[in-house]
Amino acid sequence: MIDEEKVRQAITLMLEGIGEDPSREGLIGTPDRIVRMYGEIFAGMDEDPADHLTRTFEAVGTDMIVEKDIPFYSMCEHHFMPFFGKAHIGYIPRDRVVGLSKLARCVETFARRPQIQEKMTSQIADAIYEHLDCEGVIVELCAEHMCMSMRGVKKGGTQTVTVARRGSFETDPKLEERFFRML
Ligand SMILES: [Zn+2]
């Protein structure tokens, strides 16, 4: 749970620190707005992805399942600037499958935390591999980082791509080829 008073004080201090006047009309409600926004965009810190992945259905002899173009919005933990893009997930079930919307909920749980894209990719793969008891899983994230687009090299539109493989996707390159053909 967010310590609202602490965040409110911190935002006021930060505004003063950059030379702003936190009491001027446009900024007076900003600490409160950010407190409410952080409650929403960091809600994943209080969530357990297992809650979404343990309700499964029987599915015998099911081939690879791909859920692609799952949109996500997260916050870079190095710069506290947004990064956002699409997640693509493929998994090979053993004998249980999960509701398709639950994969998107799993992505959202990890996106709604201060994050780096590499870690988020691994966390999603680990959560699915662990809780779904599947033969293999692959997760690809493509995202634009505002800390890259707005500052430093200022390469707007650049996409960062990260991939994590678990189980049969680590040992059989043909599975990965099929996954990328299905995207
Ligand atoms: Zn960053």
Backbone and ligand atoms as CSV (ligand in chain L), in Angstrom:
chain,resi,resn,atom,element,x,y,z
A,1,MET,N,N,0.844,-1.205,0.000
A,1,MET,CA,C,0.000,0.000,0.000
A,1,MET,C,C,0.879,1.254,0.000
A,2,ILE,N,N,0.424,2.260,-0.741
A,2,ILE,CA,C,1.192,3.496,-0.864
A,2,ILE,C,C,1.042,4.364,0.392
A,3,ASP,N,N,2.150,4.899,0.885
A,3,ASP,CA,C,2.125,5.874,1.978
A,3,ASP,C,C,1.822,7.231,1.342
A,4,GLU,N,N,0.536,7.589,1.347
A,4,GLU,CA,C,0.093,8.764,0.585
A,4,GLU,C,C,0.759,10.042,1.063
A,5,GLU,N,N,0.893,10.178,2.380
A,5,GLU,CA,C,1.444,11.415,2.914
A,5,GLU,C,C,2.915,11.581,2.497
A,6,LYS,N,N,3.638,10.475,2.510
A,6,LYS,CA,C,5.046,10.511,2.119
A,6,LYS,C,C,5.202,10.925,0.651
A,7,VAL,N,N,4.354,10.339,-0.223
A,7,VAL,CA,C,4.444,10.672,-1.650
A,7,VAL,C,C,4.074,12.143,-1.857
A,8,ARG,N,N,3.033,12.578,-1.159
A,8,ARG,CA,C,2.599,13.983,-1.279
A,8,ARG,C,C,3.744,14.936,-0.900
A,9,GLN,N,N,4.396,14.637,0.221
A,9,GLN,CA,C,5.513,15.489,0.674
A,9,GLN,C,C,6.671,15.438,-0.333
A,10,ALA,N,N,6.930,14.251,-0.851
A,10,ALA,CA,C,8.057,14.087,-1.777
A,10,ALA,C,C,7.825,14.871,-3.061
A,11,ILE,N,N,6.610,14.849,-3.573
A,11,ILE,CA,C,6.320,15.570,-4.822
A,11,ILE,C,C,6.425,17.080,-4.590
A,12,THR,N,N,5.952,17.530,-3.434
A,12,THR,CA,C,6.070,18.951,-3.101
A,12,THR,C,C,7.544,19.356,-3.041
A,13,LEU,N,N,8.350,18.540,-2.374
A,13,LEU,CA,C,9.796,18.796,-2.282
A,13,LEU,C,C,10.457,18.794,-3.651
A,14,MET,N,N,10.057,17.838,-4.475
A,14,MET,CA,C,10.649,17.722,-5.813
A,14,MET,C,C,10.331,18.972,-6.629
A,15,LEU,N,N,9.093,19.448,-6.524
A,15,LEU,CA,C,8.706,20.661,-7.260
A,15,LEU,C,C,9.553,21.847,-6.793
A,16,GLU,N,N,9.723,21.951,-5.475
A,16,GLU,CA,C,10.580,23.020,-4.944
A,16,GLU,C,C,12.010,22.848,-5.451
A,17,GLY,N,N,12.456,21.607,-5.467
A,17,GLY,CA,C,13.832,21.290,-5.866
A,17,GLY,C,C,14.148,21.700,-7.294
A,18,ILE,N,N,13.164,21.600,-8.187
A,18,ILE,CA,C,13.442,22.008,-9.573
A,18,ILE,C,C,13.193,23.504,-9.773
A,19,GLY,N,N,12.879,24.208,-8.675
A,19,GLY,CA,C,12.726,25.653,-8.751
A,19,GLY,C,C,11.301,26.111,-8.997
A,20,GLU,N,N,10.351,25.199,-8.813
A,20,GLU,CA,C,8.942,25.560,-9.005
A,20,GLU,C,C,8.329,26.063,-7.699
A,21,ASP,N,N,7.155,26.641,-7.831
A,21,ASP,CA,C,6.387,27.082,-6.673
A,21,ASP,C,C,5.183,26.146,-6.523
A,22,PRO,N,N,5.256,25.186,-5.576
A,22,PRO,CA,C,4.184,24.186,-5.459
A,22,PRO,C,C,2.834,24.796,-5.077
A,23,SER,N,N,2.827,26.063,-4.656
A,23,SER,CA,C,1.562,26.663,-4.234
A,23,SER,C,C,0.875,27.438,-5.360
A,24,ARG,N,N,1.523,27.507,-6.534
A,24,ARG,CA,C,0.850,28.235,-7.620
A,24,ARG,C,C,-0.318,27.408,-8.152
A,25,GLU,N,N,-1.251,28.109,-8.813
A,25,GLU,CA,C,-2.546,27.500,-9.126
A,25,GLU,C,C,-2.430,26.164,-9.868
A,26,GLY,N,N,-1.589,26.131,-10.890
A,26,GLY,CA,C,-1.495,24.915,-11.702
A,26,GLY,C,C,-0.911,23.714,-10.976
A,27,LEU,N,N,-0.146,23.976,-9.917
A,27,LEU,CA,C,0.559,22.879,-9.237
A,27,LEU,C,C,-0.067,22.503,-7.898
A,28,ILE,N,N,-1.011,23.297,-7.436
A,28,ILE,CA,C,-1.492,23.109,-6.060
A,28,ILE,C,C,-2.078,21.706,-5.848
A,29,GLY,N,N,-2.737,21.169,-6.876
A,29,GLY,CA,C,-3.329,19.835,-6.723
A,29,GLY,C,C,-2.448,18.704,-7.229
A,30,THR,N,N,-1.240,19.056,-7.693
A,30,THR,CA,C,-0.384,18.039,-8.340
A,30,THR,C,C,0.045,16.919,-7.392
A,31,PRO,N,N,0.506,17.216,-6.168
A,31,PRO,CA,C,0.877,16.095,-5.283
A,31,PRO,C,C,-0.287,15.121,-5.064
A,32,ASP,N,N,-1.506,15.637,-4.889
A,32,ASP,CA,C,-2.667,14.753,-4.702
A,32,ASP,C,C,-2.957,13.933,-5.947
A,33,ARG,N,N,-2.843,14.582,-7.117
A,33,ARG,CA,C,-3.092,13.852,-8.366
A,33,ARG,C,C,-2.081,12.721,-8.546
A,34,ILE,N,N,-0.821,13.002,-8.198
A,34,ILE,CA,C,0.216,11.976,-8.376
A,34,ILE,C,C,0.015,10.834,-7.374
A,35,VAL,N,N,-0.407,11.159,-6.158
A,35,VAL,CA,C,-0.701,10.104,-5.178
A,35,VAL,C,C,-1.763,9.151,-5.728
A,36,ARG,N,N,-2.846,9.726,-6.275
A,36,ARG,CA,C,-3.927,8.871,-6.807
A,36,ARG,C,C,-3.435,8.066,-8.003
A,37,MET,N,N,-2.640,8.721,-8.867
A,37,MET,CA,C,-2.127,8.033,-10.055
A,37,MET,C,C,-1.177,6.892,-9.658
A,38,TYR,N,N,-0.295,7.124,-8.686
A,38,TYR,CA,C,0.643,6.083,-8.264
A,38,TYR,C,C,-0.114,4.890,-7.670
A,39,GLY,N,N,-1.214,5.196,-6.963
A,39,GLY,CA,C,-2.022,4.103,-6.424
A,39,GLY,C,C,-2.475,3.166,-7.522
A,40,GLU,N,N,-2.748,3.727,-8.703
A,40,GLU,CA,C,-3.206,2.922,-9.838
A,40,GLU,C,C,-2.029,2.286,-10.583
A,41,ILE,N,N,-1.014,3.094,-10.921
A,41,ILE,CA,C,0.026,2.523,-11.797
A,41,ILE,C,C,1.032,1.648,-11.057
A,42,PHE,N,N,1.012,1.671,-9.722
A,42,PHE,CA,C,1.867,0.751,-8.966
A,42,PHE,C,C,1.048,-0.293,-8.208
A,43,ALA,N,N,-0.188,-0.501,-8.630
A,43,ALA,CA,C,-1.064,-1.457,-7.945
A,43,ALA,C,C,-0.521,-2.879,-8.019
A,44,GLY,N,N,0.339,-3.150,-9.013
A,44,GLY,CA,C,0.888,-4.500,-9.165
A,44,GLY,C,C,1.790,-4.921,-8.017
A,45,MET,N,N,2.288,-3.937,-7.234
A,45,MET,CA,C,3.162,-4.274,-6.112
A,45,MET,C,C,2.422,-5.076,-5.053
A,46,ASP,N,N,1.103,-4.921,-4.987
A,46,ASP,CA,C,0.313,-5.644,-3.984
A,46,ASP,C,C,-0.373,-6.880,-4.569
A,47,GLU,N,N,-0.028,-7.218,-5.806
A,47,GLU,CA,C,-0.710,-8.340,-6.458
A,47,GLU,C,C,0.209,-9.531,-6.615
A,48,ASP,N,N,-0.366,-10.706,-6.535
A,48,ASP,CA,C,0.372,-11.945,-6.764
A,48,ASP,C,C,-0.089,-12.527,-8.099
A,49,PRO,N,N,0.827,-12.675,-9.065
A,49,PRO,CA,C,0.419,-13.196,-10.378
A,49,PRO,C,C,-0.211,-14.582,-10.286
A,50,ALA,N,N,0.110,-15.314,-9.214
A,50,ALA,CA,C,-0.467,-16.655,-9.057
A,50,ALA,C,C,-1.995,-16.598,-9.001
A,51,ASP,N,N,-2.531,-15.485,-8.477
A,51,ASP,CA,C,-3.990,-15.342,-8.390
A,51,ASP,C,C,-4.641,-15.471,-9.762
A,52,HIS,N,N,-3.927,-15.017,-10.812
A,52,HIS,CA,C,-4.499,-15.047,-12.155
A,52,HIS,C,C,-4.205,-16.360,-12.884
A,53,LEU,N,N,-3.139,-17.045,-12.464
A,53,LEU,CA,C,-2.653,-18.164,-13.280
A,53,LEU,C,C,-3.031,-19.532,-12.744
A,54,THR,N,N,-3.632,-19.574,-11.571
A,54,THR,CA,C,-3.902,-20.895,-10.991
A,54,THR,C,C,-5.302,-21.407,-11.319
A,55,ARG,N,N,-6.160,-20.561,-11.886
A,55,ARG,CA,C,-7.472,-21.066,-12.325
A,55,ARG,C,C,-7.343,-21.578,-13.756
A,56,THR,N,N,-7.238,-22.884,-13.892
A,56,THR,CA,C,-6.946,-23.473,-15.200
A,56,THR,C,C,-8.065,-24.417,-15.644
A,57,PHE,N,N,-8.031,-24.763,-16.934
A,57,PHE,CA,C,-9.026,-25.673,-17.512
A,57,PHE,C,C,-8.314,-26.855,-18.152
A,58,GLU,N,N,-8.989,-27.969,-18.167
A,58,GLU,CA,C,-8.419,-29.156,-18.791
A,58,GLU,C,C,-8.362,-28.966,-20.306
A,59,ALA,N,N,-7.245,-29.381,-20.915
A,59,ALA,CA,C,-7.102,-29.289,-22.364
A,59,ALA,C,C,-6.081,-30.310,-22.810
A,60,VAL,N,N,-6.550,-31.461,-23.222
A,60,VAL,CA,C,-5.634,-32.548,-23.577
A,60,VAL,C,C,-5.178,-32.385,-25.026
A,61,GLY,N,N,-3.870,-32.560,-25.249
A,61,GLY,CA,C,-3.323,-32.539,-26.610
A,61,GLY,C,C,-3.365,-31.178,-27.272
A,62,THR,N,N,-3.301,-30.128,-26.485
A,62,THR,CA,C,-3.337,-28.790,-27.064
A,62,THR,C,C,-1.943,-28.371,-27.519
A,63,ASP,N,N,-1.874,-27.777,-28.712
A,63,ASP,CA,C,-0.612,-27.291,-29.276
A,63,ASP,C,C,-0.277,-25.914,-28.679
A,64,MET,N,N,0.731,-25.267,-29.247
A,64,MET,CA,C,1.167,-23.966,-28.758
A,64,MET,C,C,0.021,-22.952,-28.753
A,65,ILE,N,N,-0.063,-22.188,-27.677
A,65,ILE,CA,C,-1.066,-21.130,-27.568
A,65,ILE,C,C,-0.321,-19.801,-27.558
A,66,VAL,N,N,-0.732,-18.898,-28.446
A,66,VAL,CA,C,-0.064,-17.602,-28.541
A,66,VAL,C,C,-1.074,-16.500,-28.257
A,67,GLU,N,N,-0.703,-15.634,-27.344
A,67,GLU,CA,C,-1.494,-14.436,-27.062
A,67,GLU,C,C,-0.575,-13.269,-27.426
A,68,LYS,N,N,-0.933,-12.520,-28.485
A,68,LYS,CA,C,-0.008,-11.474,-28.929
A,68,LYS,C,C,-0.622,-10.083,-28.812
A,69,ASP,N,N,0.244,-9.083,-28.922
A,69,ASP,CA,C,-0.186,-7.681,-28.892
A,69,ASP,C,C,-0.928,-7.307,-27.608
A,70,ILE,N,N,-0.446,-7.797,-26.474
A,70,ILE,CA,C,-1.023,-7.396,-25.182
A,70,ILE,C,C,-0.403,-6.040,-24.820
A,71,PRO,N,N,-1.196,-4.977,-24.788
A,71,PRO,CA,C,-0.598,-3.673,-24.487
A,71,PRO,C,C,-0.238,-3.559,-23.007
A,72,PHE,N,N,0.862,-2.888,-22.703
A,72,PHE,CA,C,1.197,-2.642,-21.289
A,72,PHE,C,C,1.839,-1.266,-21.137
A,73,TYR,N,N,1.718,-0.732,-19.948
A,73,TYR,CA,C,2.334,0.542,-19.565
A,73,TYR,C,C,3.045,0.328,-18.252
A,74,SER,N,N,4.343,0.666,-18.207
A,74,SER,CA,C,5.093,0.478,-16.974
A,74,SER,C,C,5.950,1.703,-16.706
A,75,MET,N,N,6.722,1.624,-15.635
A,75,MET,CA,C,7.520,2.761,-15.201
A,75,MET,C,C,8.959,2.304,-15.002
A,76,CYS,N,N,9.878,2.923,-15.745
A,76,CYS,CA,C,11.303,2.589,-15.648
A,76,CYS,C,C,11.816,2.946,-14.251
A,77,GLU,N,N,12.387,1.959,-13.564
A,77,GLU,CA,C,12.811,2.207,-12.181
A,77,GLU,C,C,14.093,3.038,-12.106
A,78,HIS,N,N,14.791,3.180,-13.224
A,78,HIS,CA,C,16.018,3.978,-13.212
A,78,HIS,C,C,15.736,5.471,-13.338
A,79,HIS,N,N,14.705,5.832,-14.095
A,79,HIS,CA,C,14.432,7.255,-14.349
A,79,HIS,C,C,13.038,7.693,-13.899
A,80,PHE,N,N,12.201,6.739,-13.464
A,80,PHE,CA,C,10.805,7.022,-13.139
A,80,PHE,C,C,10.106,7.747,-14.289
A,81,MET,N,N,10.298,7.183,-15.481
A,81,MET,CA,C,9.616,7.643,-16.688
A,81,MET,C,C,8.930,6.422,-17.282
A,82,PRO,N,N,7.830,6.628,-18.002
A,82,PRO,CA,C,7.104,5.468,-18.532
A,82,PRO,C,C,7.861,4.741,-19.639
A,83,PHE,N,N,7.645,3.451,-19.700
A,83,PHE,CA,C,7.932,2.700,-20.925
A,83,PHE,C,C,6.691,1.874,-21.223
A,84,PHE,N,N,6.413,1.683,-22.513
A,84,PHE,CA,C,5.131,1.070,-22.863
A,84,PHE,C,C,5.256,0.388,-24.218
A,85,GLY,N,N,4.446,-0.607,-24.416
A,85,GLY,CA,C,4.509,-1.338,-25.678
A,85,GLY,C,C,3.591,-2.541,-25.662
A,86,LYS,N,N,4.081,-3.619,-26.320
A,86,LYS,CA,C,3.260,-4.818,-26.470
A,86,LYS,C,C,4.014,-6.029,-25.927
A,87,ALA,N,N,3.236,-6.929,-25.344
A,87,ALA,CA,C,3.786,-8.212,-24.907
A,87,ALA,C,C,3.207,-9.316,-25.783
A,88,HIS,N,N,4.047,-10.285,-26.111
A,88,HIS,CA,C,3.609,-11.465,-26.863
A,88,HIS,C,C,4.023,-12.694,-26.063
A,89,ILE,N,N,3.079,-13.588,-25.863
A,89,ILE,CA,C,3.348,-14.767,-25.029
A,89,ILE,C,C,2.950,-16.027,-25.787
A,90,GLY,N,N,3.823,-17.017,-25.769
A,90,GLY,CA,C,3.485,-18.328,-26.312
A,90,GLY,C,C,3.769,-19.383,-25.261
A,91,TYR,N,N,2.880,-20.360,-25.105
A,91,TYR,CA,C,3.205,-21.457,-24.182
A,91,TYR,C,C,2.650,-22.768,-24.708
A,92,ILE,N,N,3.291,-23.827,-24.265
A,92,ILE,CA,C,2.859,-25.170,-24.652
A,92,ILE,C,C,2.337,-25.864,-23.399
A,93,PRO,N,N,1.020,-26.074,-23.334
A,93,PRO,CA,C,0.450,-26.650,-22.118
A,93,PRO,C,C,0.792,-28.132,-21.979
A,94,ARG,N,N,0.754,-28.612,-20.755
A,94,ARG,CA,C,0.824,-30.059,-20.535
A,94,ARG,C,C,-0.603,-30.595,-20.649
A,95,ASP,N,N,-1.429,-30.363,-19.655
A,95,ASP,CA,C,-2.817,-30.809,-19.781
A,95,ASP,C,C,-3.806,-29.783,-19.225
A,96,ARG,N,N,-3.277,-28.602,-18.862
A,96,ARG,CA,C,-4.144,-27.543,-18.355
A,96,ARG,C,C,-3.849,-26.261,-19.132
A,97,VAL,N,N,-4.876,-25.484,-19.407
A,97,VAL,CA,C,-4.680,-24.158,-20.009
A,97,VAL,C,C,-5.312,-23.114,-19.093
A,98,VAL,N,N,-4.913,-21.871,-19.315
A,98,VAL,CA,C,-5.434,-20.792,-18.481
A,98,VAL,C,C,-6.313,-19.898,-19.352
A,99,GLY,N,N,-7.306,-19.244,-18.761
A,99,GLY,CA,C,-8.127,-18.298,-19.515
A,99,GLY,C,C,-7.240,-17.239,-20.159
A,100,LEU,N,N,-7.543,-16.893,-21.428
A,100,LEU,CA,C,-6.636,-16.017,-22.179
A,100,LEU,C,C,-6.458,-14.649,-21.521
A,101,SER,N,N,-7.513,-14.139,-20.922
A,101,SER,CA,C,-7.400,-12.812,-20.304
A,101,SER,C,C,-6.441,-12.837,-19.123
A,102,LYS,N,N,-6.208,-14.048,-18.563
A,102,LYS,CA,C,-5.331,-14.138,-17.383
A,102,LYS,C,C,-3.872,-13.884,-17.748
A,103,LEU,N,N,-3.498,-14.186,-18.992
A,103,LEU,CA,C,-2.117,-13.883,-19.410
A,103,LEU,C,C,-1.918,-12.374,-19.427
A,104,ALA,N,N,-2.928,-11.656,-19.920
A,104,ALA,CA,C,-2.865,-10.189,-19.943
A,104,ALA,C,C,-2.831,-9.635,-18.514
A,105,ARG,N,N,-3.577,-10.272,-17.612
A,105,ARG,CA,C,-3.571,-9.815,-16.212
A,105,ARG,C,C,-2.201,-10.033,-15.576
A,106,CYS,N,N,-1.561,-11.128,-15.944
A,106,CYS,CA,C,-0.212,-11.420,-15.439
A,106,CYS,C,C,0.772,-10.341,-15.914
A,107,VAL,N,N,0.674,-9.967,-17.203
A,107,VAL,CA,C,1.523,-8.894,-17.746
A,107,VAL,C,C,1.284,-7.613,-16.957
A,108,GLU,N,N,0.010,-7.314,-16.707
A,108,GLU,CA,C,-0.343,-6.074,-16.021
A,108,GLU,C,C,0.189,-6.045,-14.583
A,109,THR,N,N,0.116,-7.174,-13.906
A,109,THR,CA,C,0.625,-7.249,-12.532
A,109,THR,C,C,2.092,-6.825,-12.467
A,110,PHE,N,N,2.902,-7.331,-13.421
A,110,PHE,CA,C,4.322,-6.993,-13.383
A,110,PHE,C,C,4.602,-5.608,-13.969
A,111,ALA,N,N,3.739,-5.143,-14.904
A,111,ALA,CA,C,3.937,-3.812,-15.485
A,111,ALA,C,C,3.667,-2.729,-14.443
A,112,ARG,N,N,2.733,-3.000,-13.533
A,112,ARG,CA,C,2.333,-1.976,-12.568
A,112,ARG,C,C,3.228,-1.990,-11.338
A,113,ARG,N,N,4.502,-1.953,-11.609
A,113,ARG,CA,C,5.528,-1.860,-10.566
A,113,ARG,C,C,6.665,-1.041,-11.165
A,114,PRO,N,N,7.495,-0.396,-10.327
A,114,PRO,CA,C,8.711,0.187,-10.894
A,114,PRO,C,C,9.521,-0.959,-11.501
A,115,GLN,N,N,9.957,-0.810,-12.741
A,115,GLN,CA,C,10.448,-1.978,-13.478
A,115,GLN,C,C,11.623,-1.646,-14.378
A,116,ILE,N,N,12.326,-2.683,-14.805
A,116,ILE,CA,C,13.108,-2.594,-16.025
A,116,ILE,C,C,12.559,-3.683,-16.954
A,117,GLN,N,N,12.648,-3.425,-18.241
A,117,GLN,CA,C,11.984,-4.313,-19.207
A,117,GLN,C,C,12.548,-5.738,-19.151
A,118,GLU,N,N,13.870,-5.847,-18.966
A,118,GLU,CA,C,14.497,-7.176,-18.952
A,118,GLU,C,C,13.947,-8.018,-17.806
A,119,LYS,N,N,13.833,-7.401,-16.642
A,119,LYS,CA,C,13.348,-8.122,-15.463
A,119,LYS,C,C,11.877,-8.495,-15.637
A,120,MET,N,N,11.107,-7.551,-16.169
A,120,MET,CA,C,9.679,-7.806,-16.360
A,120,MET,C,C,9.463,-9.006,-17.286
A,121,THR,N,N,10.276,-9.097,-18.349
A,121,THR,CA,C,10.168,-10.211,-19.303
A,121,THR,C,C,10.404,-11.545,-18.583
A,122,SER,N,N,11.462,-11.596,-17.775
A,122,SER,CA,C,11.783,-12.824,-17.036
A,122,SER,C,C,10.716,-13.155,-16.002
A,123,GLN,N,N,10.224,-12.133,-15.322
A,123,GLN,CA,C,9.224,-12.385,-14.274
A,123,GLN,C,C,7.945,-12.979,-14.863
A,124,ILE,N,N,7.524,-12.476,-16.026
A,124,ILE,CA,C,6.309,-13.007,-16.662
A,124,ILE,C,C,6.542,-14.471,-17.056
A,125,ALA,N,N,7.712,-14.726,-17.673
A,125,ALA,CA,C,8.019,-16.106,-18.090
A,125,ALA,C,C,8.073,-17.034,-16.876
A,126,ASP,N,N,8.737,-16.612,-15.811
A,126,ASP,CA,C,8.844,-17.446,-14.605
A,126,ASP,C,C,7.473,-17.720,-13.996
A,127,ALA,N,N,6.635,-16.692,-13.918
A,127,ALA,CA,C,5.318,-16.855,-13.298
A,127,ALA,C,C,4.470,-17.859,-14.082
A,128,ILE,N,N,4.489,-17.750,-15.413
A,128,ILE,CA,C,3.685,-18.660,-16.227
A,128,ILE,C,C,4.246,-20.082,-16.145
A,129,TYR,N,N,5.569,-20.196,-16.237
A,129,TYR,CA,C,6.197,-21.521,-16.206
A,129,TYR,C,C,5.937,-22.210,-14.861
A,130,GLU,N,N,6.005,-21.439,-13.801
A,130,GLU,CA,C,5.854,-21.991,-12.464
A,130,GLU,C,C,4.396,-22.339,-12.137
A,131,HIS,N,N,3.491,-21.414,-12.386
A,131,HIS,CA,C,2.117,-21.586,-11.906
A,131,HIS,C,C,1.243,-22.378,-12.862
A,132,LEU,N,N,1.605,-22.398,-14.145
A,132,LEU,CA,C,0.770,-23.067,-15.134
A,132,LEU,C,C,1.208,-24.507,-15.361
A,133,ASP,N,N,2.415,-24.851,-14.864
A,133,ASP,CA,C,2.952,-26.189,-15.075
A,133,ASP,C,C,2.887,-26.563,-16.558
A,134,CYS,N,N,3.417,-25.697,-17.424
A,134,CYS,CA,C,3.394,-25.951,-18.870
A,134,CYS,C,C,4.741,-26.542,-19.307
A,135,GLU,N,N,4.781,-27.040,-20.548
A,135,GLU,CA,C,6.029,-27.624,-21.047
A,135,GLU,C,C,7.066,-26.554,-21.368
A,136,GLY,N,N,6.595,-25.415,-21.812
A,136,GLY,CA,C,7.513,-24.331,-22.126
A,136,GLY,C,C,6.759,-23.036,-22.325
A,137,VAL,N,N,7.482,-21.932,-22.164
A,137,VAL,CA,C,6.867,-20.623,-22.376
A,137,VAL,C,C,7.914,-19.683,-22.955
A,138,ILE,N,N,7.443,-18.782,-23.837
A,138,ILE,CA,C,8.311,-17.737,-24.373
A,138,ILE,C,C,7.572,-16.406,-24.246
A,139,VAL,N,N,8.305,-15.376,-23.850
A,139,VAL,CA,C,7.715,-14.047,-23.669
A,139,VAL,C,C,8.578,-13.048,-24.422
A,140,GLU,N,N,7.937,-12.253,-25.277
A,140,GLU,CA,C,8.661,-11.178,-25.948
A,140,GLU,C,C,7.989,-9.853,-25.600
A,141,LEU,N,N,8.788,-8.864,-25.206
A,141,LEU,CA,C,8.267,-7.517,-24.965
A,141,LEU,C,C,8.936,-6.547,-25.937
A,142,CYS,N,N,8.140,-5.685,-26.580
A,142,CYS,CA,C,8.655,-4.605,-27.422
A,142,CYS,C,C,8.142,-3.310,-26.820
A,143,ALA,N,N,9.037,-2.396,-26.483
A,143,ALA,CA,C,8.573,-1.193,-25.794
A,143,ALA,C,C,9.408,0.027,-26.150
A,144,GLU,N,N,8.745,1.177,-26.081
A,144,GLU,CA,C,9.437,2.465,-26.199
A,144,GLU,C,C,9.626,3.036,-24.795
A,145,HIS,N,N,10.836,3.512,-24.532
A,145,HIS,CA,C,11.160,4.048,-23.208
A,145,HIS,C,C,11.245,5.568,-23.292
A,146,MET,N,N,10.392,6.239,-22.529
A,146,MET,CA,C,10.406,7.700,-22.564
A,146,MET,C,C,11.729,8.266,-22.049
A,147,CYS,N,N,12.442,7.522,-21.194
A,147,CYS,CA,C,13.747,8.009,-20.723
A,147,CYS,C,C,14.761,8.021,-21.864
A,148,MET,N,N,14.494,7.245,-22.931
A,148,MET,CA,C,15.361,7.292,-24.114
A,148,MET,C,C,14.846,8.299,-25.125
A,149,SER,N,N,13.511,8.409,-25.232
A,149,SER,CA,C,12.922,9.254,-26.268
A,149,SER,C,C,13.005,10.736,-25.918
A,150,MET,N,N,12.928,11.064,-24.602
A,150,MET,CA,C,12.845,12.472,-24.196
A,150,MET,C,C,14.169,13.059,-23.745
A,151,ARG,N,N,15.139,12.209,-23.504
A,151,ARG,CA,C,16.411,12.723,-22.971
A,151,ARG,C,C,17.563,11.932,-23.603
A,152,GLY,N,N,18.803,12.332,-23.233
A,152,GLY,CA,C,19.973,11.597,-23.714
A,152,GLY,C,C,20.016,11.590,-25.229
A,153,VAL,N,N,20.031,10.412,-25.821
A,153,VAL,CA,C,20.196,10.320,-27.273
A,153,VAL,C,C,18.939,10.757,-28.032
A,154,LYS,N,N,17.800,10.882,-27.340
A,154,LYS,CA,C,16.539,11.377,-27.937
A,154,LYS,C,C,16.183,10.652,-29.234
A,155,LYS,N,N,16.151,9.337,-29.156
A,155,LYS,CA,C,15.767,8.563,-30.327
A,155,LYS,C,C,14.311,8.122,-30.148
A,156,GLY,N,N,13.394,9.023,-30.479
A,156,GLY,CA,C,11.975,8.713,-30.346
A,156,GLY,C,C,11.575,7.588,-31.274
A,157,GLY,N,N,10.694,6.721,-30.792
A,157,GLY,CA,C,10.193,5.635,-31.628
A,157,GLY,C,C,11.047,4.386,-31.588
A,158,THR,N,N,12.241,4.474,-30.972
A,158,THR,CA,C,13.091,3.287,-30.876
A,158,THR,C,C,12.410,2.231,-29.995
A,159,GLN,N,N,12.402,0.998,-30.466
A,159,GLN,CA,C,11.790,-0.080,-29.706
A,159,GLN,C,C,12.881,-0.954,-29.084
A,160,THR,N,N,12.716,-1.257,-27.820
A,160,THR,CA,C,13.595,-2.210,-27.154
A,160,THR,C,C,12.882,-3.554,-27.118
A,161,VAL,N,N,13.570,-4.596,-27.566
A,161,VAL,CA,C,12.959,-5.931,-27.630
A,161,VAL,C,C,13.689,-6.860,-26.669
A,162,THR,N,N,12.928,-7.542,-25.822
A,162,THR,CA,C,13.511,-8.503,-24.881
A,162,THR,C,C,12.750,-9.821,-24.993
A,163,VAL,N,N,13.464,-10.918,-24.816
A,163,VAL,CA,C,12.850,-12.252,-24.925
A,163,VAL,C,C,13.286,-13.092,-23.737
A,164,ALA,N,N,12.357,-13.867,-23.191
A,164,ALA,CA,C,12.705,-14.850,-22.152
A,164,ALA,C,C,12.093,-16.183,-22.531
A,165,ARG,N,N,12.866,-17.255,-22.399
A,165,ARG,CA,C,12.400,-18.614,-22.727
A,165,ARG,C,C,12.521,-19.495,-21.491
A,166,ARG,N,N,11.556,-20.385,-21.332
A,166,ARG,CA,C,11.630,-21.371,-20.253
A,166,ARG,C,C,11.201,-22.728,-20.803
A,167,GLY,N,N,11.732,-23.784,-20.208
A,167,GLY,CA,C,11.325,-25.145,-20.560
A,167,GLY,C,C,11.684,-25.496,-21.989
A,168,SER,N,N,10.724,-26.088,-22.733
A,168,SER,CA,C,11.022,-26.616,-24.068
A,168,SER,C,C,11.479,-25.525,-25.041
A,169,PHE,N,N,11.142,-24.262,-24.772
A,169,PHE,CA,C,11.605,-23.187,-25.658
A,169,PHE,C,C,13.110,-22.955,-25.528
A,170,GLU,N,N,13.687,-23.421,-24.407
A,170,GLU,CA,C,15.133,-23.260,-24.227
A,170,GLU,C,C,15.902,-24.323,-25.001
A,171,THR,N,N,15.264,-25.464,-25.223
A,171,THR,CA,C,15.996,-26.589,-25.814
A,171,THR,C,C,15.659,-26.828,-27.282
A,172,ASP,N,N,14.515,-26.313,-27.745
A,172,ASP,CA,C,14.076,-26.597,-29.116
A,172,ASP,C,C,13.893,-25.295,-29.903
A,173,PRO,N,N,14.899,-24.899,-30.704
A,173,PRO,CA,C,14.833,-23.631,-31.442
A,173,PRO,C,C,13.667,-23.588,-32.442
A,174,LYS,N,N,13.189,-24.776,-32.884
A,174,LYS,CA,C,12.068,-24.811,-33.843
A,174,LYS,C,C,10.797,-24.221,-33.227
A,175,LEU,N,N,10.634,-24.412,-31.916
A,175,LEU,CA,C,9.449,-23.867,-31.235
A,175,LEU,C,C,9.474,-22.347,-31.300
A,176,GLU,N,N,10.659,-21.782,-31.089
A,176,GLU,CA,C,10.789,-20.331,-31.126
A,176,GLU,C,C,10.499,-19.805,-32.527
A,177,GLU,N,N,11.012,-20.506,-33.551
A,177,GLU,CA,C,10.731,-20.108,-34.933
A,177,GLU,C,C,9.227,-20.087,-35.198
A,178,ARG,N,N,8.538,-21.139,-34.712
A,178,ARG,CA,C,7.077,-21.199,-34.927
A,178,ARG,C,C,6.379,-20.052,-34.214
A,179,PHE,N,N,6.842,-19.763,-32.996
A,179,PHE,CA,C,6.251,-18.659,-32.236
A,179,PHE,C,C,6.366,-17.355,-33.019
A,180,PHE,N,N,7.552,-17.077,-33.538
A,180,PHE,CA,C,7.735,-15.802,-34.245
A,180,PHE,C,C,6.969,-15.775,-35.566
A,181,ARG,N,N,6.778,-16.936,-36.186
A,181,ARG,CA,C,5.932,-16.968,-37.407
A,181,ARG,C,C,4.481,-16.648,-37.062
A,182,MET,N,N,4.053,-17.038,-35.856
A,182,MET,CA,C,2.646,-16.834,-35.466
A,182,MET,C,C,2.358,-15.385,-35.049
A,183,LEU,N,N,3.408,-14.601,-34.823
A,183,LEU,CA,C,3.190,-13.205,-34.392
A,183,LEU,C,C,2.746,-12.341,-35.578
L,1,ZN,ZN,ZN,14.972,4.579,-17.906
